[in-house]
Every structure is written in C-alpha cells, then in structure tokens.
Amino acid sequence: MAKKILKGVLVLMLLITVLGCNTPAKAKTPGQAELLYARETLHNNFSTTPLDQKFIDLIVRAAFTAPTGGGQRSVEFFVVTDREVMKSIQRGHPYSSGLDTAPLVVVVAANETLARYPELHEMDSGLAAMAMIVQATDLGLASCVLSISPQEERVQSAANALSMPDIYTPVLMVAFGYPAADARTGASVDYKESQVHTNAY
C-alpha cells in the first residue's frame, strides 16, 4: 500500500513539474520604472570611499546606450578619480563643492570634429548623463549633475585641468559616490499635472 501511495505522489509531482514548465509567464503589469524614482541627488558630502573599477566601467558604458541627435555620437567622456584634477576643475566652477569628496567625476565633452549637428551637443550630453545616473542608481550610488558650458570660465577650467585639445568642449560633468553617513540626499520626482499639456496649451 505504501508503495502505491509513493508511486502516486511521484506521478503527481511529475505532472506538476511538466505543467509548470509549460505555464505561460504572466505578462508584466504596466507601472512606473522604480529605478527612476530611487535616484538620489547629492550636492556635496559624498563618502570618499573609492568606487570599484567595475562600477566605474558600468557607469561609463551606460553613457553609450543613450540616444544621440542624428546618430552623430560626438560626445566623449573624461573619467576623473584624481583629487588634484578635481581641484583644478573646481577653480573655475563656483558650484562644484561636491568634487571635494566625490570619488568619481565624469566630464562629458563634445568632440567638434565628430559633430555634424553641433547645436545638439547639450541634448546628447544630457541624455548620456541621465543614462549614467540610472546605472549609478542601480548600483546604490548618489549623483549630481553640474553644468559647464556655456560659462567660459568653467569651460576653460575643465579643459585645462584635463589637458583637452582644442577640438573638445566640456559641456557638463556628473559626480558619483556613496552618500556620507550624515549626508542629506533628495531628488525632484514629484509629478506636476499643471506642467503637462496635451496636444496644445
């Protein structure tokens, strides 16, 4: 009797396994992309803990997933982990206190020799920055975007600090890192219906 019961249980388990393997996966319920709302902006007070090189590589690679105007792919990326280089960039940028402690800064610069549509540099740089920020968020990092162009003092400061040839124009930079223990982070993620206009104003 026990053998029959055991045999019946095994057959039932086999049927469950087979049927389970052939059950269609449930369709994903539409909803907001949580990663976008998890973003943390930190203007200063990053932890000075260095980032793993794998993290840096993932962040920079993410920039290349961003769309670009006319497919021109004319923006390039200067990866900065040297504190002295960061200090040199800061000399011409009055709002860059985040670089005091951030372990990573990526400067996005336009290569004018690759540009077919130079008027789209800002758009391309912004899209690349957002792709990097999304990747950084997934890694548990905070970030902060800082404009460079068109303020000439900031442009020259960043270009000189990074020994950029004249063909480059630094457009913006993004600081990345873990928040310090006492840091206060935030991100503007509030939906405002009053700023959405469908078909016309």
C-alpha positions in Angstrom: 0.0 0.0 0.0 2.8 2.4 0.9 4.5 1.7 -2.4 1.3 2.6 -4.3 1.0 5.9 -2.4 4.6 6.7 -3.0 4.2 5.9 -6.7 1.1 8.2 -6.9 2.9 11.0 -5.2 5.8 10.8 -7.6 3.4 10.7 -10.6 1.6 13.8 -9.2 4.9 15.7 -8.7 6.0 14.8 -12.3 2.7 16.2 -13.7 3.1 19.4 -11.7 6.6 19.8 -13.0 5.6 19.3 -16.6 2.5 21.5 -16.4 4.5 24.2 -14.6 7.2 24.2 -17.3 4.5 24.8 -19.9 2.6 27.5 -18.0 2.9 30.8 -19.8 4.7 33.6 -17.9 2.5 36.3 -16.5 2.5 39.5 -18.5 4.3 42.3 -16.7 1.8 44.7 -15.2 2.5 48.2 -16.6 3.8 50.6 -14.0 6.4 53.2 -13.2 10.1 52.4 -13.5 11.1 52.3 -9.8 14.7 52.9 -10.6 14.0 56.4 -11.9 12.2 57.3 -8.6 15.0 55.8 -6.5 17.5 58.4 -7.8 19.4 60.3 -5.1 20.9 63.7 -5.8 23.8 64.8 -3.6 25.2 68.3 -4.0 28.1 67.7 -1.6 29.2 65.4 1.3 29.9 62.3 -0.7 31.7 59.5 1.0 35.4 59.5 -0.1 35.3 55.7 -0.4 36.8 54.8 -3.8 34.5 53.1 -6.3 35.2 49.6 -7.6 36.6 49.8 -11.1 33.7 47.5 -12.2 31.3 50.2 -11.0 33.1 52.9 -13.0 33.1 50.8 -16.1 29.4 50.1 -15.8 28.6 53.8 -15.4 30.7 54.9 -18.4 29.3 52.0 -20.6 25.8 53.1 -19.7 26.5 56.5 -21.4 26.9 54.8 -24.7 23.3 53.4 -24.5 21.9 56.9 -24.7 20.3 58.1 -28.0 22.1 60.9 -29.8 21.0 63.5 -32.3 21.3 62.3 -35.9 23.4 59.4 -34.7 26.4 61.6 -34.5 27.9 60.1 -31.4 30.2 63.2 -30.9 30.3 63.3 -27.1 33.2 61.7 -25.3 33.9 61.0 -21.6 36.7 62.1 -19.3 36.8 59.9 -16.2 38.3 61.6 -13.2 39.3 59.9 -10.0 42.3 62.0 -9.1 41.5 64.5 -6.4 44.1 67.0 -7.7 42.5 67.1 -11.1 39.1 67.6 -9.5 40.5 70.6 -7.5 41.8 72.1 -10.8 38.4 71.8 -12.3 36.9 73.4 -9.3 39.0 76.6 -9.6 36.7 77.9 -12.4 33.4 76.4 -11.1 31.8 78.1 -8.1 29.2 75.5 -7.6 31.3 72.3 -7.5 31.7 71.6 -3.8 30.6 68.0 -4.5 34.0 67.4 -6.0 35.6 68.0 -2.6 34.7 64.4 -1.7 33.2 62.6 -4.7 35.3 59.6 -5.7 34.3 59.8 -9.3 33.5 62.6 -11.8 32.8 62.1 -15.4 33.1 65.1 -17.7 31.1 64.9 -20.8 32.7 66.8 -23.7 31.8 67.4 -27.3 34.3 66.4 -30.0 33.8 69.1 -32.5 35.5 67.1 -35.3 32.8 64.4 -35.0 29.8 66.8 -34.8 27.5 67.1 -37.8 24.9 68.9 -35.6 26.9 70.9 -33.0 23.6 72.5 -31.9 22.7 69.2 -30.4 25.7 68.8 -28.0 23.7 69.8 -25.0 21.0 67.4 -25.8 23.4 64.5 -26.4 25.4 65.3 -23.2 22.2 65.4 -21.1 21.0 62.1 -22.4 24.3 60.5 -21.7 24.4 61.9 -18.2 20.9 60.5 -17.4 21.9 57.1 -18.7 24.9 57.1 -16.3 22.8 58.3 -13.4 20.3 55.5 -13.9 23.1 53.0 -13.9 24.6 54.6 -10.8 21.3 54.4 -9.0 21.1 50.7 -9.7 24.5 50.4 -8.1 23.3 52.2 -5.0 25.2 55.4 -5.7 24.2 59.1 -5.4 25.0 61.6 -8.2 25.0 65.2 -9.0 25.0 66.9 -12.5 26.9 70.2 -12.8 26.8 72.4 -15.9 30.0 73.6 -17.6 29.1 75.1 -20.9 28.4 77.9 -21.9 30.1 79.6 -19.0 33.6 80.3 -20.4 35.4 80.2 -17.1 34.1 76.8 -16.3 34.8 75.6 -19.9 38.4 76.7 -19.7 38.9 75.4 -16.2 37.7 71.9 -17.1 39.6 71.8 -20.4 42.8 72.9 -18.8 42.5 70.5 -15.9 42.1 67.6 -18.3 44.6 68.8 -21.0 41.8 68.7 -23.6 42.9 69.5 -27.2 41.0 72.5 -28.7 38.7 70.1 -30.6 36.8 69.4 -27.3 34.2 71.5 -25.5 33.3 70.3 -22.0 29.5 70.5 -21.7 28.7 69.1 -18.2 30.0 66.8 -15.5 28.5 64.3 -13.2 29.8 63.5 -9.7 29.2 60.0 -8.3 29.7 58.3 -5.0 28.1 56.8 -1.9 26.5 59.4 0.4 28.4 60.1 3.6 26.8 58.8 6.8 25.4 62.3 7.6 24.6 63.3 4.1 21.1 64.5 3.1 20.0 63.4 -0.3 17.0 64.2 -2.4 15.6 64.1 -5.9 12.9 66.1 -7.6 10.5 63.4 -8.6 7.1 65.0 -7.9 4.7 64.8 -10.8 3.1 68.1 -11.6 0.0 67.9 -13.8 0.0 71.6 -14.3 3.2 71.3 -16.3 1.8 68.7 -18.7 0.0 69.9 -21.8 -1.7 67.5 -24.2 -1.9 68.5 -27.9 -2.0 72.2 -27.1 -1.6 74.6 -24.2 
